Amino acid sequence: MKVWVDADACPGVIKEILFRVADRAKIEVTLVANHWMRIPPSPYINLVSVSSGFDVADDEIVKRLTAGDLVITADIPLASEVIDKGGVALNPRGELYTEQNIKSILNMRDFMDTMRASGVQTGGPSAIGASEKQAFGNQLDRFITKHHKPNN
C-alpha cells in the first residue's frame, strides 16, 4: 500500500500529518506536483515533479496507482478515477470518497460548476480548521490500521 498526494493543492498542515505518518508507520508517501516543493529527508517520502498543464499531476497519480493505494485529494474527478481503479480517495478535510458516495458528490460538483458558469457567486471552501484536521487524521489512522501490513 502506498499513499499518493495531489500535492499542488494539498494544505501544508495535511502534508505535515502525512510526513509524520510516513516515518512512524513506514509507509511510502509520494507527493505529485507540477512544481518543486520541500520535503523532509526520509526514505518513505518522495516527490514526483510533473510538467505544468491541466490534469497532468492527476493523470500521473492514476497511472502509477495500484488497487488498494490511498490518494489524498480534494479533486473530485480524480477521486472518481482513483475509485474506478480500485484505490481509495481521502479529502484533506477528512471525507472519505467511496463507491457509494462518489457519484452524488461528482453530480453536486458539476451542478456547482454550472451555477458558477451562469454567474452565481458560490464562494470557495473555508480554510482548514482544527476539526477538519482532526477528521483527516482520524480517517487516515483508520485506513492505515485496516490496510497497512508492516514489513517488520
C-alpha positions in Angstrom: 0.0 0.0 0.0 1.2 3.5 -0.9 -0.1 6.9 -0.3 -0.2 9.4 -3.2 -0.8 13.1 -2.6 -2.2 15.5 -5.1 0.3 17.9 -3.7 -0.2 21.2 -5.6 -3.5 22.0 -3.7 -2.9 20.0 -0.6 -2.7 22.2 2.5 0.6 22.3 4.4 -0.9 21.1 7.6 -2.1 18.0 5.9 1.3 17.4 4.3 2.9 17.7 7.8 0.5 15.0 9.1 1.4 12.7 6.2 5.1 13.2 6.7 4.8 12.2 10.3 2.7 9.2 9.5 5.1 8.1 6.7 8.0 7.8 9.1 6.0 6.4 12.0 4.2 3.7 10.1 7.0 3.2 7.4 4.5 3.9 4.6 5.7 5.3 1.2 4.1 8.7 0.7 4.6 10.2 -2.7 3.7 13.8 -3.5 2.9 14.6 -7.1 3.2 18.2 -8.1 3.9 20.5 -11.1 6.4 22.4 -9.1 9.3 21.7 -6.8 8.5 21.7 -3.1 10.5 21.0 0.0 10.0 17.6 1.6 11.7 16.3 4.7 14.6 13.8 4.3 13.1 10.4 4.7 13.3 7.0 2.9 9.5 7.0 3.0 8.7 10.4 1.4 9.1 11.1 -2.3 8.3 13.9 -4.7 7.4 13.4 -8.3 7.5 16.6 -10.4 5.4 16.7 -13.5 5.1 19.4 -16.2 2.5 22.1 -15.8 -0.8 21.6 -17.5 -4.4 20.7 -17.0 -4.7 17.4 -15.0 -1.0 16.4 -15.6 -0.5 15.6 -11.9 -3.9 13.8 -11.7 -3.0 11.6 -14.8 0.4 10.7 -13.3 -1.2 9.6 -10.0 -3.8 7.5 -11.8 -1.1 6.0 -14.0 1.1 4.9 -11.0 -1.6 3.9 -8.5 -2.4 0.3 -7.8 -5.5 -1.2 -6.3 -5.6 -0.6 -2.5 -3.4 2.6 -2.6 -4.7 5.7 -0.9 -4.8 9.1 -2.7 -5.1 12.4 -0.8 -7.1 14.8 -3.0 -9.8 17.4 -3.0 -10.2 16.9 -6.7 -13.5 15.0 -7.1 -13.0 13.8 -10.7 -9.6 12.5 -9.7 -11.2 10.8 -6.7 -13.7 9.1 -9.0 -10.9 7.8 -11.3 -9.0 6.5 -8.2 -12.1 4.6 -7.0 -12.7 3.2 -10.5 -9.1 1.9 -10.5 -9.5 0.2 -7.1 -7.9 2.8 -4.9 -9.2 4.8 -2.0 -9.5 8.6 -2.0 -9.4 10.8 1.1 -10.2 14.5 1.0 -7.8 16.8 3.1 -10.9 17.7 5.2 -11.3 14.1 6.3 -14.1 13.0 3.9 -13.6 9.5 2.5 -14.7 9.1 -1.1 -16.3 5.7 -1.7 -18.1 3.8 -4.4 -21.3 4.6 -2.5 -20.9 8.4 -2.4 -18.6 9.5 -5.2 -21.3 9.7 -7.9 -23.5 12.0 -5.8 -20.5 14.1 -4.9 -19.5 14.4 -8.5 -23.0 15.4 -9.5 -23.0 18.1 -6.9 -19.7 19.4 -8.1 -20.9 19.5 -11.7 -24.1 21.3 -10.5 -22.0 23.9 -8.7 -19.8 24.4 -11.8 -22.9 25.0 -13.8 -24.1 27.6 -11.2 -20.7 29.4 -11.3 -20.7 29.4 -15.1 -24.1 31.1 -15.1 -22.7 33.9 -12.9 -23.8 32.7 -9.4 -21.2 33.5 -6.8 -20.8 30.4 -4.7 -17.6 31.2 -2.8 -14.8 28.9 -2.1 -14.1 26.5 0.7 -13.1 27.8 4.1 -9.7 27.4 5.5 -9.0 24.0 7.1 -9.7 24.3 10.8 -8.9 22.1 13.8 -12.0 19.9 13.3 -11.1 19.1 9.6 -7.5 18.5 10.5 -8.7 16.0 13.2 -11.2 14.4 10.9 -8.4 13.9 8.3 -6.0 12.4 10.9 -8.7 10.1 12.2 -9.7 8.8 8.8 -6.0 8.3 7.9 -5.3 6.4 11.1 -8.4 4.1 10.5 -7.3 3.4 6.9 -3.7 2.6 7.9 -4.8 0.4 10.8 -7.1 -1.5 8.5 -5.0 -1.8 5.3 -1.3 -1.4 6.2 0.7 -4.6 6.8 4.1 -3.6 8.2 7.1 -5.4 6.7 8.9 -5.6 10.0 
